[in-house]
């Protein structure tokens, strides 16, 4: 057998003949890391030289930590029990069980139907298709700096100048429009008309991770109802216990979207799966009035549905939600103390469950801050492209006080090194 390549050699190969921009982006950030062993909130590089706390989690894919025992057991049980991906044209019982569980755990009773897909991007794409059919309109309104995916209609409703790909792929621009800033209902109303089929957004500002205001989200829902547009809530990042409730929507009594998307963490980080949750009337109109309304060779397959059921059961546990709320309070307090200690460099950001930020006084400090924290053993989610420039932390939901203390101590060391 040949000698296994090193981390540096893998990065070099990516830059030479693979996804160059991805490898170069990480190298430029000073986070040249290839995952080797992984467990719970930790990852080790394949060279065995560095351990980091995963505070990126691929936006929530590993919300239950890497290789969660219950999810891993469900996957192994599915494989050992004789399951495979099945055949798309033949109903499978696990799909039905997952649909029923999603309906049982939905934040609103009206979300009692679902379509199971392989990725959130596909679920977004499907939500837009549903909105076009139900309203007979062909325009979607989205937050300018939101993120919903990179393919199909999901790419059309991701308007970020930095992360969006509308211009890059010369996508049709007449199908979407964008509002900004977040939490400004008048900015929405200025773009919302009887031409809009749906409004899609996350219950937080994707760029700076600031949570949505209750008044804003409820007013947006009402504004959609007034003009006959559907309201689509994307809980790809905020769902499955991330905010201290199973769904972020539960923090806003009265919020009842027409469609809701979950994914990323629904996979448990072990097998791809996502779901579009919607109402019975929308589901029947879109799925049951055409023989081939949505076909996917692998979407909703047996193994993915078994894994998703295990994730949902773990994510719905009240003990998990309590842990998220407790660790959020500890993390917020720790970061506040750091901001007081290093007041020349940073100020407090926001905390929304296991979603936390620290804001940079100097907007140019972001990349150096990210790298310094990585050097001290914490791999963060990202830095914001818009002001306020914040360093974004997205830790696993299973962290304990010891891990929180490690994160705070590493960030303290990073700020101390920057102050020098």
C-alpha positions, 0 to 999 in steps of 0.5 A: 500500500502507498503512503497516505498523503498529509493534510498539506498534500491533500490541500495542494491536490485540491488546489491543483486539480479539484475545488481550488477555491474551497481549499484556498479559502480555508488555507487563506483563513489559516485553517488548513485542516483535514478531518481524521478522528471525530467524536462528539464536539471534537475533531482531530486532524488526519495527521494526529497533530491538532484537536479542535472543538467543532463550532461550525458543525457545517451549519448544524449537520453535526448538531448532536455531535459527531457520530452520536451513539443513538443515530449511529445505532439506527444506521447500523441497525438499518443496514444490518436489518436488511434495508437499503435505499429501496425503490422510489416507486414502491411505498416504504413504511419508514417514510410513512413513520417519518411523515407522521413523526414530523407532523406530531412534532411540528411547531404548528398543527397545520404543518401535518404533511411532509415531503422527504428529500436528500438535502435542504437545497432540494427542499427549498427548490420544492417549496418554491415549486409548490408556491408557484403552483398554489398561487399561480405566481412566479416571484419569490421574495427573500432576505438579501443576505439569507442563505438557502442553497446553491442549486435550482430555485434555492440558488435563485432565492440566495441573494448574498453578493458573497455567497450567492450564485445568481450572477455567476450562473446567469440565473433568471433574475425575474423570479426573485427579489430581495429585501434588507435589512433583516427585522424591518417589516417596512423593507418587506412591505416595500417589495411585497405585492400580489405578484409574489408567490412566497416569502422565504427566510430563516428566523435569524439573520444568516450573516450576523446570526441575530435572531428575528424579532417576534413583531417582525416575524409575526408582521411578516406572516400577516403581510403575506396573508394580506397579499395572498403570498405563502410564508416559508420558514427555513429552519435548516440551521435553527431547527432540531433543538438548536435554539433551546426549543425543537424549532425556533418558531416555538419562540414566537407564539402565533407563528404558523408558516405555510411551509417549513424546511428542516435538514442538515442536522436531520441527517445526524451527520451520517446519512443525507436527509431533509424534509419540506413540511407543509399543510394538507391543502398545499400537499394535496394540491401539489403532490396528489394532482399529478401522477409524477409530482415529485420524483427522487430516486433516493429521496425518502429512502428507507435508510434516510427515514430511519436515521431521521426518525432517530435524530428527531427523537433525540432532538425532541428530548426536553433534557437536550433543550434544557442543556442548550439553554443552560450552555447558551447562558454560560457561553453568553456570560463567558463571552460578555466577560471576555468583551469586558476584558478585551474591550479595546477589541470586541463587544458582545454579539448575540446568543440564541441557544447554541448560536453565539457571536462576538462582534469586532470593533475593527471590521478588518479584524475578522479574519485575524480573529477567526485564525487566532481562535482556530490556532487555540483549538476552536474551529468557528462557523465563519465571520460575517460579510456584512457589518457588524462583523462578528465571529460566529460560533455554532457548537454541538448541542451536547456540549457540557460546561467543560467544553464551554469553558474550553471555548471561552478560554481559547477565545480569551487566549486568541484575543490576548494574542491579537492585543499584542 
